[in-house]
Amino acid sequence: MASSSVTPLAFRPLCGRSILDCIQRVAPRHRTHAASTPRGVRPTYGHLRRITGPTSIHVRTFATTRSRALATPSTEFNPQEQEREKDEVDVCIVGGGPAGLSAAIRLKQLAQAAGHDDFRVLLLEKAGEVGAHILSGAVIEPSAIDELLPDWRAPDNPSRFEHATEATGDRMRFLTQKSSIPIPAPPQMHNQGNYILSLSQFTRWLGERAEDLGVEVYPGFAASEVIYQADGSVRGVATNDQGLSREGQPKSTFQRGMEFHARITLFAEGCHGSLTKQVIKRYDLRRDSQPQTYALGVKEVWEVRPEHFRKGQVVHSMGYPLPADTYGGGWMYHFGENLVSIGLVVGLDYPNPWLSPYGEFQKMKHHPLYRSVIEGGKCIAYGARALNEGGFQSIPKVAFPGGALIGDTAGFLNVPKIKGTHTAMRSGMLAAEASYAAITSGDASTIFLYDYEDRLRASSIWRELKEVRNMRPSFHTPLGLYGGILYSGLEAFVLRGKAPWTLKHHGADHTSTRPADASRKIEYPKPDGQISFDILTSVSRTGTNHEEDQPVHLQVRDLQEHAQLDWPRYRGIENRFCPAGVYEYFEDESQPLGVRFNINAQNCIHCKTCDIKDPSQDINWSTPQGGEGPQYSVT
């Protein structure tokens, strides 16, 4: 353990400064389609300029509050008393992933077909560029994109997506420490007709298609607050304030956030969204569903030697390196030109607090199945993200007064299929169709999207999730891993979802964690720098950047109190479950427990694991300043 005199190890980007040291906000690529709409208070848009570098993004000055020329943060000026600028739109979408963008595209398709060119759809994305916070395996089933944009890969389409690799073969393996045993893959895992791609690239392309249709896309705008009507319905959202010091006081660069009001607000924040948590609690949307259960996916992209590359090959593994009481598995997808996506998914209901998902992933890469492919290659990208695994049992009510949940924020991942992009996109399309019909019906009262709930239950999403509902919870029977494998085979090949029973999840993931003293301590081998890497080297590959002098977005009521809650029982679980080196304990004789808890928020890659797995549930993940976080490009 480090001495108390040692400065905490905190990753600093090589550029040495935040993107937001240079810019205030990130702009849409064009706004000409919105200029003709006079409704509401419209902001003034400043000069557009282009920043070049590792990620080219459009930026602008977006001033809604007079800057304060202060030498030091003010203790007299209350930013909450400053009025926000407001804009009024038809539909506001929070989140620029596949679900949000599919909803936006479908809304504009419907509006244009009806001749409603002034129908305003606005999308807020917290990343500095659309796609920069998106991470997945990813093999996608094309059913949703085929319906939304049928010519998405057509050779005669100049705007086609050019980076999809057709899946050509499947391999499923059960691993021991040295061996790889072929096992039959369930039908849900067969990938004929599917495509391997970078989901961040695909999402960036979807963003361009949305803008082509007239969607107002705002990357770099982090929605941080839900705005409510007097009757309790959702009115819209507000973006967070910029230019606050670490203590929450306004600096000379202070800019008040902005409110976006809409007839309907669609929340498409992805897994465990910060605003989604609030609306689920406010409207008790989980009253009829089981708790959501989660996993953490840790991923790298490698450029491998040509002789190791098998274009289109899809490989999945179970077993080693994970212990038998931990759900998860690995993947390896060959795509593009000599690129391989390799990763490990670890269920966050794992019981041993000494386990590190990052450490398990680094260990997995040394298995011959994986090492034989990546050895001699170059790791070019890294990332991690939590994902929903609750499936059918954990789907909440998705509609509430003034809004709805779409995509992974609601939890539509098909775990046995290891796919969720098609279900996320389809849910966005269903919500868009219900939203457009409700808004154009002529009824000016608060909208409740009952029709979206009905469409969802009648859709392929509901059918396929119901069919596989018992597979994931079967791994928590007394038979453990091997019982889960056998039962899942029975479900996949015989029962096919027709069993008259529905297995239950065990409860919230954080409750499954055993005390450290009652668990086997795990020591991970030192990274070799060629196949396995230390965590800060990996974080450097994400492009993550946060301005340090801002309120810490990883909210803990009291650091010392947190240490008293977690340290005696779990012995530093935080720095093991985090895949980015955000949390640390240091020896400090001045503290009652002899240790000090520290948060390196600037390392955060927005995976949300801490908010899910922390045993005391004392960490709340909230949005930092817009435009910050990882800068994924090929993940």
N, C-alpha and C positions, 0 to 999 in steps of 0.2 A: 504494500500500500504506500502511496506517495506521502512524503513528508508535508507538514502543513506549510512549510516555507516555499514549496514548489508551486509555480504558477500553473493553473489548470491548463491542460492541453485543449486548445480550442482552435478549430480549423479557421484559417483566414484565407480568403480567395487570393490568388496570385495577383490580381489586379490591384488589391489593396484598398479598394473603395467600393461602396455600394453603387448599384445602378442608379439608385435614387439620390446619390450625391450629385448626379449629373442631370437627372430629369425629375419631374414631379409626377407625371402620370403617363400612361401608355394610351395611344390613340387608335381608333379604328382606321383602316386603310382608306376609307372614303366615307363621306357623309352627305353626298349630294342628294341621295334618295330621301333624306329626312327633312331637307330644307323646305319642302312644300307643305309640311304639316304644321299648322299654326297652333295646335292645341297645347295648353299648359305653358309653364315658364320654361323657356329654352336657354340653355347655357351658351356662353360665347366660346368658340373654339379658336385657339390660337394657332400660331404658325406650325406646320408639320415639318419635321426634319427627320432624317434617317441616321440612325446610329449603326455603324458597321463594327464587326468584331465576330466573336464566336457565335453569337446569335444576333442577327439583324432584326431590329424591332422598330416600329414607328412610335414616335413619342411626341408629346405636345405639352404646352403649358395650358393647364386647365385651372384657372384661378376662380374660385367661388367665394373666397374670403380675402380681405385685404391683408397682405403680409405684415407682420409686426416686426419692426426694426428693433430687436431687443439684443443687448449684448449677452444677457443671461436669460435662462428660462424664467418666465414671470410667475410669481406666486399670487398675484392679484387678479390676473385675467383668467376667467373661467371659460374654457372653450365650449362647454355644454350650453352656455347662454347665447352663443352665436347662432343666428338663424342659418339653416341650410338652404341652398338652392334646391329647387324641386323640378322634376320633369314628369310629364304625364304620358303614359303609353298604353297600348291595348294589353300587351302581354310582356311581363318582365321575367326573364329566365336567369336563374342564379346558377352559374356553372357552365363552362364551355367544353364539356366532354361529349362523348358520342350521344348520350341521351338528350342533353340540352340542345346540341346543335341539330339533332334530328327533329326535335320539337320545333325549333325555330324554322328550319327549312320547310317542314310540312305546313306550318302556319302560313308562311309566305306563298307556298304553292297554292293553298286553298284561297288565299286572299286575291292572288293574281288571277286565278281562274274565274273568280267572281267579279273581277274588275275593281276590287277595293285596294287601289294602289296606295291609299293613305293609311292602311292598317299597319300600325307600328308594333314591331317586335324588337325588343331590346334584350341583349344578352350580356351579362357581366361575368368576367372571368378573372380570378385573382392572380393568375400567372401573368408574367410580363408579355407572353406571346401565347396564342392559342396552341395547345398541345404541350407546352413546356412543363406542365405538372402531371402529364398522363404517362402511366406505366402499366404494362401488362405483358403477358407471355410473348406474342399473342398469336393464337390460331383463331380465326373468326369464321363463324358460319355466315354465309352471305345472304341469307333469306331477307333480312331487314333492309340492307343496303340495296339489294336487287329491286325491292319494292319502292324504296325512297328515291333512288337515282339509278334507274335501270341501265343507263349507259356508263356506269362508273368505271368500267374497264374497256369500253368499246374502242377499237383501234381508230375509228373515225371521229372520236370525241377529243378535241384538243385539250380539254380540261380533265381528261381521265386520270385516275389514280394509277401511277406507274410502278409502285413499289410493292405489289402483292406477288407472293410466290405460291403457286399451287402446291398443296400438300400431296406428296406422291407415295408415302408409305408410313405405316405405324409400327412402333415397337413398344412393348410393355415389359418391364423387367422388375423382378424382386431382387434387391441387393442384400448381400451379406458384406462383411468388411472387404473381402477380396473377390467375391464371385458375383455373377449376374445371371439370374435364373429367368428364362422366358416364362411369362404367364399370360393367359388369355385376357385381352382387354374387353370390357363390356361394350355392347353395341353403341352406347352413348359416346364412347371415346374414339370411334372410327371417324376418320377425317377426310374421306373421299369427298371431293367437291368443295373443301374448305381451303382457306388461304392463310399463309403465315405472313405476318407483316409487323412493322413497328406501329403500335397504336398511337404513339405521339405524332408520327408522320401522318397517319391516317386522319387523326383528329385535326391537325393543321390544315390538311386538304379539305376536310368537311367545313372548317371555318371559312375557307376561301369560297366554297360553294354557297355558304349561307350569305356571305357579303354580296356575292353576285346576284342573289335574289332580293337584296335590299334589307337584310337583317342588320340592325345596328349592333355591331360587335365591339365590346369594350374590354380588351385585355388590360390588365393592370389595375382593375377596379375590384377591390375586395369587399363584398357585401358582408357587413359585420353586425347588422341590427335589423330585426323584423319590425316594420311599422304596422300598427293596428288601427282599425277604425274604432269609433266610439262603441259600435255594437259588438266588438270583439273579433271581427273578421280581419283577415290580412289585407292591408292597404298597399303594401309594397316593401321595399327594403331600403336601407341606407348604407352607403359605403363608409369605411372608417376614416377618421381624421388623419391627416398627414402632418408631419413636423412636430410631433410631441416628443419630449425628452423621455428618458428611461423612467423618470418619476411621474410622467403623465402631464407635465407642464408644457405649455406651448413655447416653441422656439421661434426664431425669426422667420423660419420657413413654414410656419403653421398654415395649413389650409383646412377648412372645415369640410367634412364629408358632404355627400349629396344624397338627396332622397329621390327614389324612383317609384312613382305611384302607378298602379296598373289595375285593370279590371281583374286580371288573374296573374298570380305570381307562381311560377313553376320552380321548384327547388330540385336542382340537378347537381348537387355538390359532390357526388361520389360517396364512397363508403364513409359512414360516420360523420356526415357533414355537421359543421358547427351550428348552423341555423336550423338544420333539420332536427337536431337534438331538442332545440327549443320548441319547435312547433309540435313535435311528437309528445312532449311533456304537456304543453299547454292544452292540446285538444285530446289528450289521452288516446293517441292513435294505436297504442299497443294493448288496449284493453281486451282484445279478443285474440291476441297472438302470443306466441312464446318469445322469450328474450332472443335477441339476435346473437349469433355466435360468429366469431371472426377468425381470420388467419392473417399471417404476415407473409407476403411474397417478397423475396429478396432476389435480385436479378443482376446479371451482367450481360453485356454484348461483347463477343469476341470476334476479331478478324483472324480466321484460322488458315493454316497452310492448305493450298488447293487439294493436295492428296488426302486431306482429312475431311473434305467438304462433300456432303451428300445432299444436293439441292432438293428441298421439299421434304426431307425426312423429319418425322415427328417421333420423339422418344420420351417416354414417361417412366418413372421409377418409383417404387415404394421400398420401405424397409430402411436399410442403412442410409444415412448415419443416425436417423432418429430412433429413440428408444421405443419399445413396444407400447408404452402408455401415451404416446404422442402421435396425433394424426398429422399426416403431411406426405409430401412426395416431391420428387424432382422432375425437371423437364429439360429437354434440349431440342431446339428447333433450328434447322438449317434453312436460311433464307437469303434473298438478295444475291450478292456475289461474295462468296466466302465468309458470310456472316453467320454466327451461331448465337442464338439466345439461349442462355443457360440460367436456371434458377431453382429455388427451393421454396415451397410453401409449407409453413409450420402453423398448425392450429393453435390459436392463442389461449385455448383451454389446457395447454400443457401444464402438468402439475409441478415439475421440478424447477424451483426458482434459480438454480445454478445453470440452467440451460440458456444458451445464447443462440437465437435463430441465425444471427450473422456468423457465429463460430461454427454452427452446424453446416452452413452453406459452404464456408471455406474448406471444411473437412470433406464435404461431399465431392468437391472438385478433384480431390486426389484419388477418388475411386477410379479403377481402370476404365470403366464405362465412359466416364467424362474426361479423364486425363488424356486418354488416347486421342481425343478429338482436339482439345484446346492446347496441348503441349506444343510449344514452338510458335504459338500464335500470340496475339496481342489483345489485351483487354482494353476496349475503347469506351465503355460506358458502364455505369452502375446506378442502381436505384432500388427503392423499396417502397411498398405501399400495403396498407391493410386492405382486406377484402372480406365481403360478407359470405358466410357459409351456412346461415340458418335455413335458407331455402323456403319451401312452402309454409312450414309451420311458423316462420318468423316474419312473414309479410304483414306489415301494419295496415291499418286503414290508410289509404293513399290520398283521399280527398278531404278537405276541410274548408270552412268559409273563406273564399277568396284565393284559394290556391290548391296545390297538389304536389305530391312527391313523385319523381320519375327516376328511372335508372337505378344505379347501384346505391343511391341514397335510400331507396326503399328496400333494396335487397333482392334483386332478381337473378343473381348468379346461379347457374346450374352447376353444382359442385361436381357430380360424377362426369358430366360432359367437359368440365374445366373451361367453360365458356360463359360469358355474360354480356359481351358486346351486342350481340343480336337481340337479346331480351331487353337490354337497356335502350337501344335505339327504337325497338318496337313500342316500348312503353312511352317513350317521348312522342312517337307518332300518334299513338292512341290518345294521349292527353291533349295533343295539338288539335286533333279532330273534334274532341269533346269541347275544348276551349273555344275554338272558332264558332262552333254551332251555338254555344251559349252566349257569346258576345254579340253575335249577329242576329240573335232571336228577337231583339227589340226590348227585352226585359232589362230595366235599369237597376234592379235590386241586386243585392249581394249574390254572387254566383257560388253555388256549391256544385262541384263536378260529380254528381251522382252518375252521370253518363260515363265518365272515365272509369269509375269503379265497375260498372256493368260491362264495359268494353274489355276491361282487363280480365274479368272472370270468364268471358267468352273467348278469350284469345289463346293463341298457341303458348304464350308465356305460362298461363295458369295450368294448361294441360301438361306441359313438359316438366314443370316444377312439381306438380302433384305426383307424377309418375315416379319420380326419383326421391320422394320426400323421406323415405326411411333409410336411405343409404348412409348419409353422414352421421345421424345419431346412432346407427348400429355399431359404430366403433366405440361406443361408451357402454356396451353391455359388459357383463362379467367376463366374457370371452376375449375382450380387448381387441388388439389389432387383427389377430388371425380370425377371430369370430366375425369381425367387421368385414374382412375380405370374403369369407364364405357366405355371410348373409347378403352382402352386396351382389355377389354372383347369383344367388338365388333370386333376388329382386330383378336383376338385369336380364336373366335368361329365362326365368320361369314366371314369376309373379307379375312383372312388368307394371308395378304400381297398383295392381288390383287387390292387394291384400286388404282385408277389412279392418286393419288396425293402422294407427299412425304413431310411430315412436316419438318420444319427447326428447328435447334437449335437456341437458343437465342444469342449466341456469346460466347466469352471466359468467363470462370467461374468467374474470378476476377472482371469482370465488373458488376456482378449482386449484389455486396455488397452495401447495403445502409449505409448512415452515422449512427454512433452510436446514435446521438442525435435524429434521426428519427425512432429509433427501440426500441422495448421493451427490457429492461434489464432483463437478465436471471440470477438468483441466484441458484447455484447448492447445494444440501444438502451435508453436511460433510460425507465423507466415513465412513462406520462402521467397516472396517477392516476385515469383514467376507464375505460379498457379494460384496461390493464396496470397492475400494482401492484408495489411493492417487496416483498421477501420477508417483512419483519417486519409489514407491514400485513396480508399474507395470513395469517401465523401468528396474528395477533390475532383473526382470524375463526374459528379452530378452538376457542377457549376453553381452550387448553392451559394446564395449571398443574402444576408440580412444586414441592414444598418444596425449598428450596435446601440446607438443612442435613441432608442424608442422603447415604449412599454414592452416588457417581455410577453410574448404571445402564448407562452406555456405557463399558464396561470396556476400558481400554488399559493394558498392563503398565507402560509408562513413556512419558510425553508427549515427552520429548526424544528418546528412542530411536525413537519413532514418526516424528517429524519427520525424523530421519536416514534412515529407511527409505523414506519416501514423497516428501519434498519435492524432493530433487535430480532424481528421475526424472519425477515427475508434477505438480510445481509447484502444489500446493494443490487436488488433485482433490476432496478431502473437502468443501470449501465449495461446490463446484459440483454434486456428485451429491446433496447433502442438500437437500431441499425445505423446510427449516425454519430455516436459518441456525444450525445447531448447531455446526458446525466452522469455525474461523477460524485463519489464520496472521497473526501480527503481526511487524513488523520489531523485532528485539531484538538489539542489538550484543553483548550478553553471551552469546548462544548461539553454538555453533560454526558453524552455518549462517547466522547473522544473522537467523533467524526463530524465533518461538515458536509452538507449536501449542496451541490453546485449545479447550475443549469447553464449550458453553453447554447443558448437559443439560436445563435447565428449558424450553428451546424444543422439545424432542423431541416429535414427533407420532406416534411409534411406527410408522413406516413400514418399518423394518428394512433400508433400503437400505444403510446403512453396513456392516452385518454381511455383506452380500452383495458389494458392489462394491469395498470397500477393497482395493487391490492387494496390500498386505502381509498381509491377513487378520489384522490386529492389533486390530480393534475387535470386541468381543463385546457384543451387545445382550442385556441381562438385564432382569428386571422391576423397576421402581421400586416404591415403596410403593403398595399397593392403592388404587384410586380416583382415581389421578392420570393425567395425559396429556390427550389431546384430549377435548372434549365435543361430539361430532358430534350433530346432531339432524335434519338434512334431507339428509345426504350419501348 
